[in-house]
Amino acid sequence: MVLVTGGTGSFGRKFVEIMLRDFQPKKLIVFSRDELKQHEMRVLGSDRPNVRFFIGDVRDRERLLRAMHGVDVVVHAAALKQVPACEYNPMEAVKTNIIGTSNVVEAALDAGVRKVMALSTDKAVNPINLYGATKLAAEKLTVQSNTYAAGTATRYSCVRYGNVVGSRGSVVPVFLKQRETGRLSITDKRMTRFWLSLEEGVRFVIECIESMHGGEVFVPKIPSMKVVDLAKAIAPDATMEFVGIRPGEKLHEVLISEDEARNAVENQRMFVVKPPETLWERALNYEGTPLADGFRYSSDTNSLWLDLAGIRKLVAPFDSLYAAGRLEG
């Protein structure tokens, strides 16, 4: 049995789709606050005998505990993610992203859940905005909760990745809308970002759940792109207007810092940041090559890059959705 928090968000919907299509779980529980989006998921094909919809908020520990009864795996995707909204409503971000994660951790332990995988973000590395700071705290809570759960079967890990093409909060819907005006607003022409598709993100999470021991932060090897190249791919004839970096925004994002790299290994598909200590299990073996001293996984120095053709290929499905009026901004 699998439960996903934030199950009606961009990640949650794609996770449900892939699980139902390729894995056929005994029961899949969609946990979220939004009754309308749950209704829409039912109408669009998620109304199956093995799917359950729970109205609830990660701020409500008792509701989480009820929803997790008999569950084996929890994917924790619920969060407040909009940087400006988190800056303007700081305590709301803390309540959902930090206290909500604490509730997930404790409910999972009390319910006897075997595996909890929490979703994080590149903004949690050396954070300069509140959203990133709350996700860093959520990461630390998740990893160290393995010590809290020592002696039980419950284990906690995190997945950390970059921007998801076309998800809510992505710049893609913004550029598609601005294309109609012939002018695209870009904060800085030097800006770079890590980039992956929603399906790639979901499949990476599933892969990491299968291999986790508890305490790891899994980081996929994904390409970077220049924001100006994204603008060119979406609206090649539009004028670019550079408006300056917004508060809490970085020129480049980092997925692994130099300090974390000392305790990380690399394999063919990913990096694994090992837990600083493993009091819950001794002598854990993480397959991979230790990273070089001073290694930093940053979007501006990445070895993998998307060119214009690659960006167009990623954006094409969302262009079609926008034209049909079905892409959320």
N, C-alpha and C positions, 0 to 999 in steps of 0.2 A: 504493500500500500504506500502511495506517494502523496504528499501534500505540498502545494506550492503557495507561498504567501505572495500577495501582489499578483494573484493569478489572472486578473483581467487586464494587466498592463501589457506593454509590447512584448516583453520577454515571456510573461506568463502565458499569453495566448499562443505564441509560437511553441513554447514548451509543451503545452497541452496537445497541440496539433501533432507534434513529432512523437510524443509518448503514445498517443492513441493510434497513430499510423504504423509505428515501427516497433513498439515495445509492449503494447497491450497489457498494462498493469492490471492487477486484480481490482484495485480501486484507485482512483485519482481524484484528490480533493482540491478544488479551486477555492482558495481562501482570499477574500477581498472585501473592501468596504462598499463597492459600487454595485447596487442591485441592477441598475440599468445595463451596465456592461456584462453582468452575469446573464441577464436575459438575452442580450445580443449574442453572447457565445452559444447559448442553447439554440437559438434560432439559426445560427450559422453552422451548426453541425456538431457541437460538443455535447448535445443532450443524449448521452449514451448510458446504458445500464451501469457501467462501471465508473461513471463520473458523478461526483457529488459537489454541490455548490454551497459553500458556507459564507454567509454574511458575517463579517467580523473585522476587527481592527487589531493590528499587532500591539497596540497600546493596552489591549484587554487580555491580560494573562489567562484569566479563567476561560474565556472563549477559545483561546489558543489550545489550552489543555483539553477542552472538550473536543475540539476538531482533530487533535492529534491522537485520540484514542485508537490504538491498534495500528498506528502508522509506523512504517519502517524507515522511510526516507523523507526528509523535509528539505525543500529548496526554498531558501529565504530570499525573495526578490523584492519584497515590499520596501519602499523607501520614498522619502521626499527627495527629488533629484534636481529640481530647477535651481540653479545657483542663485539668481536674483531673489526668488521666493524664499529660499533658506536664509539669505542675508536679511531680508525684511521681516521674516518671522522666525527668529533664531530658536526660541523655545519650542516651537512646533517641530522644527527639524530635529532638535535634541530628543523630544518625546517619541517621535517616530523612528528615527534612525539609530539612536542609542538605547533608549529605554525599550523601544519595540524589539530590538535585537536581544536585549537582556531577557525580555519576556519569552521570546522564541527559544532561547537557550534553556531557560529554566523549565518551561513547559515540556520541551523535548526530553529533558532528563527525567522529569516526573512521569512522563507518559511512556518511557522506555524506548524512545525512538533510537534506531541504530546509527543513522548517519544524518548529519545536518550540514548542508552546503550553503554558505552565505555568499551573495553576490556583492562584489566591491567594484572599485573604479580606480582609474589612474589618478584621479584627483585626491585619492587618499595618501599619495606619496608626496611628502614635503608639502602639505596642504597650505594654501594661501586664502581659502574661502571656508565658510562655515560648513558647507556641504562636504567638502573634502575632509574637514576635521571630524565631522560626525561619522563619516565612513571609516576613517582611521580608527576612531574609538570602537566602532562596531567590529572591525577586523580584530583588534586586540581582545575585545570581549569574547569573540568567537574562538580564537586560538587558545586563549588561556582558560577557557571553559573546559578544555580537555582535562586539566588538572582538577577542576571542580568535579568532573565526572569520573575521575579515576576510580577503578574498582567496579565500574558498570560497563555495559556494552556500548554506551553512547559515545560517539566521536563527532568532532566538529572541524570543518575546514572552510577555506575561502577560495573563491575564484576572483581574480582581479583582471579586468581588461579595459580597453579604451572605448571610443565612441562607436555606437552602433548605427549603421546606415538606416536612415528613415524612421528611427524610433521617435517616440514622443520626446520633444526637447532637442531633437537633432536639427542641424542647420539646413538639412535638405528640404523639408517643407517650406522653410522661410525663403530659400533661394528660388524654389519653384514658383512661389507666389510673387516674389519680387521680379521674376523674369517678365511678367506681364507688363511691368512698368518700364522695363528697359534699363533699370538701374539696380545693382546689387550692393548691399551694404556689407563691407568686410572690415573687421576691426584692425588688422595689420597684415600687410602683404608678406611678412616673414613667417606667419603662423603655420605650424604643422600640427597634425593630430594622428594618433593611431586610429585605425579604421578596420571594422569587420562587419560581416553581415549578421543579421539576427539568427539565422539558421546556424552559422558557424559558432556563435556564442552559445546557443542552446546545446549543440552537440559537444562542444568542449566541456560544458558543465556536466553533462551526462558521463562523458569519458572520465572526468576527474572524480566523480562520485564512485565510480567502479574501482578506482585505484587508490583512493584516499586511505591513509592510516589514522589521520587526525592531527590537526595542528599545522598542516601545510597551507601556504598561499600559492595557488597555481596561477601561472601567468602564460598565456598563449603567445606563440611567435606569430605576430600579425604585421601587416604592412603599415607604413606611414603614407600620408599624402599631404600635399600643400593645399591650404584652404583656397588659394587663388586658382589652383588647378581644378578644384571642385567647382568653383564658380564658372570657369571656362567650359567645363564639361556640361554643366546644366544650361548655361546661357552664354554661348560663345560670342554673341553679338551685343551683349549688354555692357553698359559702362560700369566699371567698378568704382565704388565710392568708399574710401578708407576713412573710417570714423573714429579710430583709436581704440585701444584695449579697454574693456569694461572693468569695473572693480571686481576683484576676485578671479580674474582671468590670467592665464599664462600664455606666453608665446609658444612654448612647447610643453608637452606632457611627458611625464616619466612614469614608467611601470615598475621599474626596480631601481632603487637608489644605490649609490656606492656602498653605503653601510649595510644594506640588506644583501648586496651581492656577495659579501664575505661569507654569508650563511646560506648560499643558494647553489643549485646545480642546474645544468642544462642538458636536455636530451633533444631528440630530433624534432619534437613538436612543441615543446614548452620549456619554461623555467619553473623550478620549484623552490620557493623560499621556505627553508626548513624552520620548524619552531625552534626558538632559542633554547628550550629545554623540553624534555619529554618525560616528565615525572609519571605520566599515565602509562607509558610503555617504554621499556628499555631497548637500546640497540636497534632502533628503526633504520632500515636500509633504504636509501633513496637513490634509485638508479639515475646516473647522469655524471657529467663532468663538472667539477668545481669551476666557478667563474674566475676570470683573471682579476688580479688586484686592481681596484679602481674602475671596474666595469660599471657602466650605467646604461640602463635600457631606456633611451629617450627617443621621442618621436623625430627629433631633428638629426640624430646620428644613427638611426636605424639602418640596417643593411637591406631591408626589404621596403620597396617603394611601389606605389600604384602610379602608373602613367595615366594619361588622359583616356586611353582606350579602356584600361582597367576600371577607372572611376565611372565611365559611362556605362559599363556593363553592370556595375553594382547599383547604379542609380536608376537604370532603365525601368525596373518593376515599379518603383515609387513614382516615376514620371507618369506611368500608365494609371496608377491608383489616383494620383492627383487630378489627372484629366477626367477621371470618372467621379471625382468628388468624394473619394473614400480614403484619403490620406489625412491623418490627424496631425495637427501642428504642435 
